[in-house]
Amino acid sequence: MSLERVLRWGLVFIAVTGLSAGIVARVAGRPDIADLAWTLSTAPVVAGLAFSIARDFLAGRLGVDAIALVSMSAALALGQPLAGAVVALMYSGGNVIEDIAVARAEHDLRSLVDRAPREAHRRAGDHIEEVPISAVAIGDQLLVRAGEIIPVDGVVTSAAAMIDEQALTGEPIPVVRTRGAAVLSGSLNAGDTFEMTVSAASGESTYAGIVRLVTAAQTAKAPFVRLADRYALIFLPVTLAVAAVAWLISGDLIRSLAVLVAATPCPLILAAPVAFIAGVAQAARRGILVKGGGPLEALARAHTVLFDKTGTLTVGGARLLAVDVAPGETVDEVLMLGASLEQASQHVVAAAIVRAGLERGLCLRVPEQVREAMGSGLSGVIGGRQVAAGSREMILAGAPVDEWAARAIRRAAWRSALIVFVAVEGRPIGALLLADELRADTPRAIRLLRDAGVARIVMVTGDRAAAAQAIGAALDLDAVLAERVPSDKVDAVRSEQRLHPTIMVGDGINDAPALASADVGIALGARGASASSEAADVVILADRLDRVGEAIVIAQRARRIAVESIIAGMGLSTLAMLAAAFGFLLPVPAAIVQEVIDVAVILNALRALTPARGRAGRSMTAAAGRELHRDHLALIGNLDRLRSIVDGLDDATPESGAALIAEANKVVQEQVVVHERDDEGSVYPRLAMILRESHGLSAMSRAHREILHLARLLARVVEDLPTEKIDRYLMRDAQRVIESIETLVRMHTAQEEDIYEAVAQSSV
């Protein structure tokens, strides 16, 4: 606890003790001791307040505290120590409450420093020596072992290096850096041991620069200007004018003192911090940790929100997008073999493939005789068959590329996806496409921000422009800034700050400088790096992006209640001032009236503890939401099979084409149609009772009707197969119907997930 905070608590103790002792002395018939106790309890508060006002005045600030100083000083000078003691207690108590409201969590950079390597492996002739990182010089040859963090910036001198740059760029999928390519400190060696030439000393390397950026941004932030101080600029001259008029009319200084006591701005001192504390508590109930009243007030004024992409707008890791298979193979078989083999690897991509297999309900087998080539892939024996999974270079190894494989490579390029081929006994049988994808709640989160009045939403990311633009277009963002390093993100934040109050939302170490620079930094703490949480003003503890919009709504309501309380308190205080000016209130009764006003103001400010009206209502239970999500996961597996059938029809013979069309119809009728009818008859009626308006559900039901119409068309095609000549035109028609069903159901399912997410009751 700082010395200033200790002094404030000390003044509260003195004020409470002095006021209580004076009351006891007055009851005991010793008014002289009572006056002395009240004077002694008021004097330290006056001295501390005078010092604080002088300091603020020299810094160019004059706030609401000036009225309290005048009223306490006048009370002591005019022989009214009880009035002075009451004002002293109100003022010192308000300061302590405000301290609690605006106290900031310490921005500890320990995690950033701890992550940085302390030593490097330097080549010295024909051997490797361990040296402190500070001893590394430009031009030194370093050895970076598998799994180690690159200590300084440099250039790869080995044939290639597999580098995980997520800590710096936020991108979860490792990249290959060939000989001569630059590598950055703070990145992780995700492949084999490699050598590099140092291009920058430790203090000038990228990672050290991130630490400096965070520190500089934290110290550069402007101090929080209290909401009450802005109203004091109006209230202070009005109070002094009324007190002067009361003295001129009556010639009685006691009447002027009564005006000052009645005007002592405890509603101003207390209303804002109490409302903001209540708002902080309400946010905490929703899994939103706001580090004080200052960030909460700044949230309420938000105009622009900047988002990091990876891990913030997207899930932040590799996810299986699609499975392309060779003719005669099935999606489940390819995924089962790939996931079974990848169980033996610790690679981030391997974990994603295994997770996808388990989510599909596949029974994975234990691989044997596994050999892994770091960064390329691995091979092993599964069920007596030799299976390999890895990069194009490893699996295809310069062999002619089949048409299905070329199509898979092309699709991966279009979607900025990583491709993992699976081979059995040396023959490629399929390809797994993996990439980052939008979080399920991202569209709703963007919509909540728009509804909350956020006028500009920007994505700033270290990812490639093509991938970033695709995400930006999908979310209808106002701007997309791609290929930005941490310092560029800071520049982007400062550029927006010059125009409007700006929020930055991120989750990684590379976001920490921008989070610290923004008016409000919001970190996704459930999965994000501790450094970003420490640099941020707000931490979302739940793994929910839509909590960003909720935080702004809560902040806006808390600020609105604070303003209401301040205005009401000022109005009531003005009435009390007028009563005192005309002689209806003496100083001590005026102080009591002011206390009543304080209580009313505090009770009103505490409304910020409760949710806004209209929020409470019926909701879907978390268990029901999970059940619907499981149903959708099962349906996605069937949609993947339909996609494979569409691809298979490209070069199918009439006989095999008829079989594929019949299989597609079976999947549609037994899985898709059953699911959509169940949604329409069971799920949607439940949703209608939860949602306040049914227009959205009407549109969703329209999609059901279109899906069922396409299913009937496909059934008609299958009915005609025995009598129709199966030519390329019939197969093309069937292909179009199947593809339409697959695309529509996939989009419709994503929309339903968004609705379920919005109405589901989530645990915080």
C-alpha positions in Angstrom: 0.0 0.0 0.0 1.4 3.4 -1.0 2.2 6.1 1.6 -0.6 8.4 0.3 -3.2 5.6 0.7 -2.0 4.9 4.3 -2.3 8.7 5.1 -5.9 8.7 3.7 -6.9 5.7 5.8 -5.2 7.5 8.8 -7.3 10.6 8.2 -10.5 8.6 8.2 -9.5 7.0 11.5 -8.7 10.4 13.1 -12.0 11.8 11.8 -14.1 8.9 13.1 -12.2 8.9 16.5 -12.4 12.6 17.0 -16.1 12.9 16.1 -17.0 9.9 18.3 -14.9 11.3 21.2 -16.5 14.7 20.9 -20.0 13.2 21.0 -19.2 11.2 24.1 -17.7 14.3 25.8 -20.8 16.4 24.9 -23.1 13.8 26.3 -20.9 13.7 29.5 -21.4 17.5 29.9 -17.9 18.5 28.8 -18.4 20.8 25.8 -14.9 22.2 26.0 -13.4 18.7 25.5 -15.9 18.0 22.8 -15.0 21.1 20.9 -11.3 20.3 21.3 -11.8 16.7 20.0 -13.7 18.0 17.0 -11.1 20.6 16.2 -8.2 18.1 16.5 -10.0 15.7 14.2 -10.7 18.3 11.6 -7.3 20.0 11.5 -5.3 17.1 10.0 -7.9 16.7 7.3 -7.8 20.4 6.5 -4.0 20.2 6.3 -3.9 17.2 4.1 -6.6 18.6 1.9 -4.8 21.9 1.6 -1.6 20.1 0.5 -3.6 18.0 -2.1 -5.3 21.1 -3.5 -2.0 23.0 -3.8 -0.4 20.1 -5.6 -3.3 19.7 -8.0 -3.4 23.4 -8.6 0.2 23.4 -9.6 -0.5 20.6 -12.0 -3.3 22.6 -13.6 -6.3 20.9 -11.9 -8.9 22.3 -9.5 -11.6 19.9 -8.3 -14.5 19.6 -6.1 -12.4 19.3 -2.9 -12.0 23.1 -2.8 -15.5 23.6 -1.3 -14.8 21.1 1.4 -11.6 23.0 2.3 -13.4 26.3 2.5 -16.3 24.8 4.6 -14.0 23.1 7.2 -11.7 26.0 7.5 -14.6 28.4 8.0 -16.2 26.1 10.6 -13.0 26.1 12.7 -12.5 29.9 12.2 -16.1 30.7 13.3 -16.1 28.4 16.3 -18.3 25.6 14.8 -16.0 22.6 15.3 -18.8 20.0 15.2 -19.8 21.1 11.7 -16.1 21.0 10.7 -15.7 17.5 12.1 -18.8 16.2 10.2 -17.5 17.6 6.9 -14.0 16.2 7.7 -15.5 12.7 8.1 -17.6 13.0 4.9 -14.6 14.2 2.9 -12.0 11.7 4.2 -14.5 8.8 3.9 -15.3 9.7 0.3 -11.6 9.8 -0.5 -11.1 6.2 0.8 -14.1 5.0 -1.1 -12.7 6.6 -4.3 -9.3 5.0 -3.6 -11.0 1.6 -3.6 -12.8 2.4 -6.8 -9.8 3.6 -8.8 -7.0 1.5 -7.4 -5.2 -0.2 -10.2 -3.8 -3.6 -10.1 0.0 -3.5 -10.3 1.2 -3.9 -13.9 3.7 -6.6 -13.1 5.9 -7.5 -16.1 7.4 -10.5 -14.3 5.9 -13.0 -16.8 7.5 -11.1 -19.7 10.9 -11.1 -18.1 10.7 -14.7 -16.8 9.9 -15.9 -20.3 13.0 -14.4 -21.8 16.0 -16.7 -22.0 19.0 -16.0 -19.7 21.6 -17.9 -21.7 22.5 -18.7 -25.2 24.4 -21.6 -26.9 27.2 -20.0 -28.8 29.5 -21.8 -31.2 33.2 -21.3 -30.3 35.3 -23.2 -32.8 34.4 -26.8 -32.8 32.4 -26.7 -29.5 29.3 -25.1 -28.0 29.5 -22.9 -24.9 26.9 -21.6 -22.6 27.1 -17.8 -22.3 24.9 -15.1 -20.7 22.6 -13.5 -23.2 24.2 -10.1 -22.5 27.5 -11.5 -23.8 26.1 -12.3 -27.2 27.3 -10.0 -30.0 26.3 -9.3 -33.5 27.8 -11.9 -35.9 28.0 -14.7 -33.2 26.8 -18.2 -34.3 24.2 -19.6 -32.0 22.6 -23.0 -31.6 18.9 -23.1 -30.8 17.7 -26.5 -29.7 14.3 -28.0 -30.2 11.7 -26.4 -27.9 13.9 -23.5 -26.9 13.0 -19.8 -27.1 15.2 -17.9 -29.6 17.3 -15.6 -27.4 18.1 -12.7 -29.8 17.2 -11.7 -33.4 19.1 -13.4 -36.1 19.3 -15.1 -39.5 18.9 -18.8 -40.1 22.1 -20.5 -41.3 20.8 -24.1 -41.3 18.8 -25.5 -44.2 15.5 -24.6 -42.5 13.9 -24.0 -39.1 10.3 -24.5 -37.9 9.4 -21.5 -35.9 6.4 -20.9 -33.6 5.9 -17.1 -33.6 2.6 -17.0 -31.7 4.1 -15.0 -28.8 5.0 -12.2 -31.2 2.5 -12.3 -34.1 -0.3 -14.2 -32.4 -0.4 -16.8 -35.2 -0.7 -20.3 -33.8 0.6 -22.4 -36.8 4.4 -22.6 -37.0 6.1 -21.3 -40.1 9.2 -22.6 -41.9 12.1 -20.2 -42.1 14.7 -21.2 -44.7 18.4 -20.4 -44.9 18.9 -16.6 -44.8 15.5 -15.8 -43.4 15.2 -13.7 -40.3 14.0 -15.1 -36.9 12.9 -13.0 -34.0 13.7 -13.3 -30.3 10.8 -14.5 -28.2 9.8 -17.1 -30.9 9.9 -20.8 -30.1 11.8 -23.4 -32.0 9.1 -25.9 -32.9 11.3 -28.1 -35.1 14.8 -29.6 -35.1 17.9 -27.9 -33.7 19.1 -25.2 -36.0 21.9 -22.6 -36.2 21.6 -18.9 -36.6 23.8 -15.8 -36.9 23.0 -13.0 -34.5 21.8 -9.8 -36.1 20.9 -7.7 -33.0 22.2 -7.6 -29.4 19.9 -8.7 -26.6 18.9 -5.2 -25.6 18.0 -4.3 -29.2 16.1 -7.5 -30.1 12.4 -7.8 -30.7 11.4 -9.3 -27.3 13.3 -6.7 -25.3 11.6 -4.1 -27.3 8.1 -5.5 -26.3 9.0 -5.1 -22.7 10.2 -1.6 -23.2 7.0 -0.7 -25.1 4.7 -2.0 -22.3 6.7 -0.1 -19.7 6.7 3.1 -21.7 3.0 2.9 -22.5 2.0 2.4 -18.9 4.0 5.4 -17.7 2.6 7.6 -20.5 -1.1 7.0 -19.7 -2.8 10.2 -18.7 -4.1 10.3 -15.1 -7.8 9.5 -14.5 -9.8 12.7 -14.3 -12.7 12.2 -11.8 -16.2 12.6 -13.2 -17.0 14.7 -10.2 -14.3 17.2 -10.9 -16.0 18.2 -14.2 -19.2 19.1 -12.4 -17.3 20.9 -9.6 -16.2 23.5 -12.2 -19.9 24.6 -12.2 -20.8 23.9 -8.6 -17.8 25.6 -6.9 -18.5 29.2 -8.2 -22.2 28.8 -7.6 -21.6 27.8 -4.0 -19.2 30.7 -3.3 -21.7 33.1 -4.9 -24.6 31.9 -2.8 -22.5 32.0 0.4 -21.4 35.6 -0.4 -24.9 36.7 -1.1 -26.1 35.2 2.2 -23.5 37.1 4.1 -24.2 40.4 2.3 -27.9 40.1 2.9 -27.7 39.0 6.6 -24.3 40.3 7.7 -24.0 36.9 9.5 -20.9 34.8 8.7 -22.5 31.8 10.4 -25.2 31.9 7.8 -22.5 31.8 5.1 -20.9 28.9 6.9 -24.2 27.0 6.9 -24.4 27.5 3.1 -20.9 26.1 2.7 -21.6 23.1 4.9 -24.9 22.4 3.1 -23.0 22.6 -0.2 -20.1 20.4 0.9 -20.1 18.2 -2.2 -20.3 14.8 -0.7 -22.8 13.7 -3.4 -20.1 14.7 -5.9 -17.3 13.0 -3.8 -19.3 9.8 -3.2 -21.7 9.3 -6.1 -19.2 8.6 -8.9 -16.9 6.2 -6.9 -19.8 4.3 -5.4 -21.6 3.9 -8.8 -18.3 2.8 -10.4 -17.5 0.3 -7.5 -21.0 -1.1 -8.0 -20.4 -1.3 -11.7 -17.1 -3.1 -11.1 -18.9 -5.6 -8.8 -21.6 -6.2 -11.4 -19.0 -6.7 -14.1 -17.2 -9.2 -11.8 -20.4 -11.3 -11.6 -20.2 -11.6 -15.4 -16.6 -12.8 -15.4 -15.2 -9.3 -16.2 -12.4 -8.0 -14.0 -12.3 -4.2 -14.2 -9.2 -2.8 -12.4 -10.9 0.2 -10.8 -13.4 3.0 -11.5 -11.1 4.8 -13.9 -11.1 2.1 -16.6 -14.9 1.6 -16.1 -15.6 5.3 -16.8 -13.3 5.2 -19.9 -15.1 2.1 -21.1 -18.4 4.1 -21.0 -17.0 6.7 -23.4 -15.7 4.1 -25.9 -16.0 5.2 -29.6 -13.4 2.9 -31.3 -12.5 -0.7 -30.5 -9.4 -2.4 -32.0 -9.2 -6.2 -32.0 -6.3 -8.6 -32.3 -7.3 -11.4 -34.6 -5.7 -14.7 -33.5 -7.1 -15.9 -30.1 -9.4 -12.9 -29.9 -11.7 -12.9 -32.9 -10.6 -16.4 -33.8 -10.2 -19.5 -31.7 -6.4 -19.0 -31.6 -5.2 -22.4 -32.8 -5.3 -24.9 -35.6 -8.8 -26.4 -36.3 -9.8 -29.0 -38.8 -11.6 -27.3 -41.6 -12.0 -30.1 -44.1 -10.9 -33.6 -45.1 -10.2 -34.2 -48.8 -9.9 -37.9 -49.7 -8.6 -39.9 -52.6 -11.1 -41.8 -54.8 -12.4 -44.8 -52.9 -11.5 -43.6 -49.5 -13.7 -42.2 -46.7 -13.4 -39.1 -44.5 -13.7 -41.1 -41.3 -11.0 -43.6 -42.3 -8.5 -40.8 -43.3 -9.2 -38.8 -40.1 -9.0 -41.9 -37.9 -5.7 -42.9 -39.2 -4.3 -39.4 -39.1 -5.5 -38.7 -35.6 -4.3 -42.1 -34.3 -0.8 -41.5 -35.6 -0.7 -37.9 -34.4 -1.4 -39.1 -30.8 2.4 -39.7 -30.6 3.3 -36.1 -31.4 3.5 -33.0 -29.2 3.0 -30.6 -32.1 0.2 -28.0 -31.9 -1.1 -29.3 -35.2 -1.1 -32.9 -34.0 -3.2 -31.9 -31.0 -5.8 -30.3 -33.3 -6.0 -33.4 -35.5 -6.5 -35.7 -32.5 -9.1 -33.3 -31.0 -11.0 -33.4 -34.3 -11.0 -37.1 -34.4 -12.3 -37.4 -30.9 -15.0 -34.8 -31.5 -16.2 -36.9 -34.4 -16.6 -39.9 -32.1 -13.9 -41.9 -33.9 -12.2 -44.8 -32.1 -8.5 -44.0 -32.3 -5.9 -46.7 -32.3 -2.5 -46.8 -30.6 0.3 -46.3 -33.1 3.5 -48.4 -32.9 7.0 -47.9 -34.1 6.5 -44.2 -34.4 9.2 -42.1 -36.0 8.9 -38.3 -36.1 10.7 -35.8 -38.3 10.4 -32.5 -36.4 8.5 -30.0 -38.4 7.8 -32.4 -41.3 5.6 -35.2 -40.0 5.7 -38.7 -38.5 5.2 -42.3 -39.5 4.2 -45.5 -37.7 2.3 -48.8 -37.8 -1.5 -48.8 -37.1 -3.3 -52.1 -37.4 -0.5 -53.7 -39.2 -0.3 -51.0 -41.9 2.4 -48.5 -42.4 0.9 -45.0 -42.0 2.5 -41.6 -42.5 1.1 -38.1 -41.9 2.9 -34.9 -42.7 3.7 -32.2 -45.1 3.4 -32.3 -48.9 7.2 -32.6 -49.2 7.3 -35.6 -46.9 4.3 -37.5 -48.2 4.4 -36.7 -51.9 8.2 -36.5 -52.0 8.4 -35.1 -55.6 6.0 -37.7 -57.0 3.3 -36.7 -59.5 0.4 -35.0 -57.8 -3.0 -36.7 -58.3 -6.0 -34.5 -59.2 -7.6 -34.9 -55.8 -4.4 -33.9 -54.1 -3.9 -30.9 -56.4 -7.5 -29.8 -55.5 -6.7 -30.2 -51.8 -3.6 -28.1 -52.2 -5.5 -25.4 -54.1 -8.3 -25.3 -51.5 -5.7 -25.0 -48.7 -4.1 -22.0 -50.5 -7.4 -20.3 -51.0 -8.3 -20.7 -47.3 -4.8 -19.8 -46.0 -4.8 -23.3 -44.4 -2.1 -25.8 -43.4 -2.4 -29.1 -45.2 -1.4 -32.5 -43.7 -1.4 -35.5 -46.1 -2.1 -39.0 -44.8 -0.6 -42.0 -46.6 -1.0 -45.8 -46.1 1.8 -48.1 -47.4 3.3 -45.2 -49.3 0.1 -44.3 -51.1 -1.6 -40.9 -50.2 -5.2 -41.5 -49.2 -6.3 -38.1 -48.0 -5.5 -34.6 -46.8 -6.4 -32.7 -43.6 -6.9 -29.0 -44.0 -6.3 -27.0 -40.8 -6.5 -23.3 -40.0 -7.6 -20.8 -37.5 -11.4 -20.0 -37.5 -13.8 -17.5 -36.0 -14.9 -18.0 -32.5 -18.6 -19.1 -32.3 -19.5 -15.9 -30.4 -17.5 -13.4 -32.5 -20.4 -12.3 -34.7 -22.6 -11.7 -31.7 -19.8 -9.9 -29.9 -19.5 -7.5 -32.9 -23.2 -7.0 -32.9 -23.3 -6.2 -29.2 -20.6 -3.6 -29.7 -22.6 -1.9 -32.5 -25.7 -1.9 -30.3 -23.7 -0.4 -27.4 -22.9 2.6 -29.7 -19.3 1.7 -30.7 -18.9 3.6 -34.0 -15.7 2.1 -35.3 -14.3 -1.5 -35.1 -10.8 -2.3 -36.4 -8.8 -5.5 -36.6 -5.1 -5.2 -36.2 -3.1 -8.4 -36.6 0.3 -9.8 -37.5 -1.3 -12.2 -39.9 -1.0 -12.0 -43.7 -3.3 -9.5 -45.5 -5.3 -12.2 -47.4 -6.3 -14.1 -44.3 -7.0 -10.9 -42.3 -9.1 -9.4 -45.1 -11.2 -12.5 -45.2 -12.0 -12.3 -41.5 -12.7 -8.5 -41.8 -15.1 -9.0 -44.6 -17.0 -11.8 -42.8 -17.5 -9.5 -39.8 -18.1 -6.3 -41.7 -15.3 -4.5 -39.8 -14.6 -0.8 -40.5 -10.9 -1.4 -41.2 -8.3 -4.2 -41.3 -4.6 -3.6 -40.5 -2.5 -6.7 -41.4 1.1 -7.7 -41.0 1.6 -5.5 -37.9 4.3 -6.2 -35.4 3.8 -5.1 -31.7 5.2 -1.6 -32.3 2.9 -1.1 -35.3 -0.1 -2.1 -33.1 0.9 0.6 -30.6 1.0 3.2 -33.5 -2.4 2.1 -34.6 -3.8 2.5 -31.1 -2.3 6.0 -30.8 -3.5 7.0 -34.2 -7.1 6.1 -33.2 -6.7 7.7 -29.8 -6.0 11.1 -31.4 -9.5 11.1 -32.8 -11.7 9.3 -30.2 -11.5 7.2 -27.0 -10.1 3.9 -28.0 -10.2 0.3 -26.6 -7.8 -2.4 -27.5 -8.8 -6.1 -27.1 -6.1 -8.8 -27.3 -4.9 -12.0 -25.7 -1.2 -12.5 -26.5 2.2 -11.3 -25.3 2.4 -9.4 -28.6 -0.7 -7.5 -27.7 0.6 -6.2 -24.3 2.1 -2.9 -25.5 -1.0 -2.0 -27.4 -3.2 -2.9 -24.4 -1.1 -0.7 -22.2 -1.3 2.2 -24.7 -5.0 2.2 -25.2 -7.5 4.3 -23.2 -8.7 0.9 -22.0 -6.9 -2.4 -22.6 -9.1 -5.5 -22.5 -7.4 -8.9 -22.2 -9.0 -12.3 -22.8 -7.5 -13.8 -19.6 -9.2 -17.2 -19.8 -6.7 -18.4 -22.5 -4.5 -15.4 -23.0 -1.0 -14.7 -21.8 -0.5 -13.3 -18.3 1.5 -10.5 -19.7 -1.5 -9.2 -21.6 -3.7 -9.6 -18.5 -1.2 -7.5 -16.5 -0.9 -4.8 -19.1 -4.7 -4.5 -19.5 -7.2 -2.4 -17.6 -10.0 -5.0 -18.0 -9.6 -8.8 -18.0 -12.3 -11.1 -19.4 -12.1 -14.1 -17.1 -14.7 -16.2 -19.0 -13.7 -17.5 -22.4 -16.4 -15.3 -24.0 -15.7 -12.5 -26.5 -19.2 -11.1 -26.1 -18.3 -10.1 -22.6 -16.5 -7.1 -24.2 -19.8 -5.7 -25.3 -21.3 -6.5 -21.9 -18.4 -4.6 -20.1 -19.2 -1.5 -22.2 -22.9 -1.8 -21.4 -22.3 -2.2 -17.7 -19.9 0.8 -17.8 -22.3 3.0 -19.6 -25.1 2.2 -17.1 -22.7 2.8 -14.1 -21.7 6.1 -15.6 -25.3 7.1 -16.3 -26.3 6.2 -12.7 -23.3 8.2 -11.4 -24.3 11.3 -13.4 -27.9 10.9 -12.2 -26.7 10.7 -8.6 -24.4 13.7 -9.0 -27.1 15.9 -10.6 -29.7 14.8 -8.0 -27.2 15.4 -5.2 -26.3 18.8 -6.6 -30.0 19.7 -6.9 -30.8 18.7 -3.3 -27.6 20.5 -2.0 -28.7 23.6 -3.9 -32.1 23.5 -2.1 -30.3 23.1 1.2 -27.9 26.0 0.4 -30.9 28.3 -0.3 -32.5 27.2 2.9 -29.3 28.0 4.8 -29.0 31.3 3.0 -32.4 32.4 4.2 -31.6 31.3 7.8 -33.7 28.1 7.9 -30.6 25.9 8.5 -27.7 26.4 10.9 -24.3 24.8 10.3 -24.9 21.6 12.2 -28.4 20.9 11.0 -27.1 21.7 7.5 -24.5 19.0 8.0 -27.2 16.5 9.0 -29.3 17.4 6.0 -26.2 16.9 3.9 -25.8 13.5 5.4 -29.4 12.6 4.5 -28.6 13.7 0.9 -25.5 11.5 1.0 -27.4 8.4 2.0 -30.0 9.0 -0.8 -27.2 9.5 -3.3 -25.4 6.4 -2.3 -28.5 4.3 -2.4 -29.2 5.5 -5.9 -25.6 4.9 -6.9 -25.8 1.3 -5.6 -28.4 0.6 -8.4 -25.4 -0.1 -10.6 -25.0 -3.4 -8.6 -28.1 -4.8 -10.2 -28.5 -5.9 -13.8 -30.3 -3.6 -16.2 -34.0 -4.1 -16.5 -34.9 -6.4 -19.4 -31.8 -8.5 -19.0 -33.4 -11.0 -16.6 -35.8 -13.5 -18.1 -36.1 -17.0 -19.3 -33.0 -18.5 -20.7 -31.8 -21.8 -22.1 -29.8 -23.9 -19.6 -26.2 -24.6 -20.2 -27.0 -28.4 -20.4 -29.5 -27.8 -23.1 -27.1 -25.6 -25.0 -24.4 -28.3 -24.8 -26.9 -31.0 -26.0 -27.8 -28.9 -29.1 -24.1 -28.3 -29.7 -23.4 -32.0 -29.7 -26.2 -32.6 -32.2 -24.6 -30.0 -34.5 -21.1 -31.7 -34.2 -22.7 -35.0 -35.3 -24.4 -33.2 -38.2 -21.1 -31.6 -39.3 -19.6 -35.0 -39.8 -22.5 -35.9 -42.2 -22.0 -32.6 -44.0 -18.3 -33.4 -44.5 -19.4 -36.7 -46.1 -21.7 -34.8 -48.4 -18.8 -32.6 -49.4 -16.7 -35.7 -50.2 -19.5 -37.1 -52.3 -19.7 -33.8 -54.3 -15.9 -34.1 -55.0 -16.2 -37.7 -55.9 -18.8 -37.1 -58.5 -16.3 -35.0 -60.5 -14.8 -38.0 -62.1 -17.1 -40.8 -61.1 -18.3 -43.5 -63.6 -22.1 -43.9 -64.1 -22.2 -46.9 -61.8 -20.1 -45.3 -59.0 -21.9 -42.0 -59.5 -25.3 -43.6 -58.9 -24.0 -45.2 -55.7 -22.6 -41.9 -54.5 -25.9 -40.1 -55.2 -27.8 -42.8 -53.4 -25.5 -42.5 -50.4 -25.9 -38.8 -50.3 -29.7 -39.1 -50.4 -29.5 -41.6 -47.5 -27.4 -39.2 -45.4 -29.8 -36.3 -46.2 -33.0 -38.2 -45.5 -31.8 -40.1 -42.4 -29.7 -37.4 -40.8 -30.2 -33.9 -42.2 -34.0 -34.0 -42.6 -34.5 -35.7 -39.3 -32.4 -33.0 -37.6 -34.1 -30.1 -39.2 -37.6 -31.5 -38.5 -36.7 -32.0 -34.9 -35.4 -28.4 -34.7 -38.6 -27.0 -36.2 -40.9 -29.1 -34.0 -39.0 -29.2 -30.7 -36.2 -26.7 -30.4 -37.7 -23.6 -32.0 -40.9 -23.6 -29.9 -38.6 -23.5 -26.8 -36.6 -20.7 -28.3 -39.8 -18.8 -29.1 -40.7 -18.7 -25.4 -37.2 -17.3 -24.6 -36.8 -14.7 -27.4 -38.7 -11.5 -27.1 -39.4 -11.3 -30.8 -39.9 -14.1 -33.3 -38.7 -12.4 -36.6 -35.3 -14.1 -36.4 -36.9 -17.5 -35.9 -39.2 -17.0 -38.8 -36.2 -16.4 -41.1 -34.6 -19.6 -39.6 -37.8 -21.6 -40.3 -37.7 -20.3 -43.9 -34.2 -21.9 -44.1 -35.7 -25.2 -42.8 -38.3 -25.2 -45.6 -35.6 -24.6 -48.2 -33.5 -27.4 -46.9 -36.5 -29.8 -47.0 -37.3 -28.6 -50.5 -33.8 -29.5 -51.7 -34.0 -32.8 -49.9 -37.2 -33.6 -51.8 -35.4 -32.7 -55.1 -32.5 -35.1 -54.3 -35.0 -37.8 -53.4 -36.7 -37.3 -56.7 -33.3 -37.7 -58.5 -32.6 -41.0 -56.7 -36.1 -42.3 -57.5 -35.4 -41.7 -61.2 -32.0 -43.3 -61.2 -33.1 -46.8 -62.3 -35.0 -45.4 -65.3 -32.8 -42.5 -66.3 -29.7 -42.6 -68.4 -26.9 -41.7 -66.0 -24.8 -39.1 -67.9 -22.6 -36.2 -66.8 -25.6 -33.8 -66.9 -27.6 -35.9 -64.4 -24.6 -36.2 -62.2 -23.9 -32.4 -62.4 -27.6 -31.7 -61.4 -27.3 -34.1 -58.5 -24.0 -32.5 -57.6 -25.5 -29.1 -57.5 -28.4 -30.2 -55.3 -26.1 -32.0 -52.8 -23.7 -29.1 -52.7 -26.6 -26.6 -52.1 -27.8 -28.8 -49.2 -24.4 -29.0 -47.7 -23.7 -25.3 -48.0 -27.1 -24.2 -46.7 -27.2 -26.6 -43.8 -23.6 -25.6 -42.8 -24.5 -21.9 -42.8 -27.8 -22.5 -41.1 -26.1 -24.5 -38.3 -23.7 -21.7 -37.7 -26.6 -19.3 -37.4 -28.3 -21.6 -34.9 -25.1 -21.9 -32.8 -25.1 -18.1 -32.6 -28.7 -18.0 -31.4 -28.1 -20.8 -28.8 -25.0 -19.0 -27.6 -27.0 -15.8 -27.1 -29.8 -17.4 -25.1 -27.9 -20.0 -23.2 -27.3 -19.4 -19.5 -23.5 -19.6 -19.1 -21.7 -20.0 -15.9 -19.3 -17.2 -15.0 
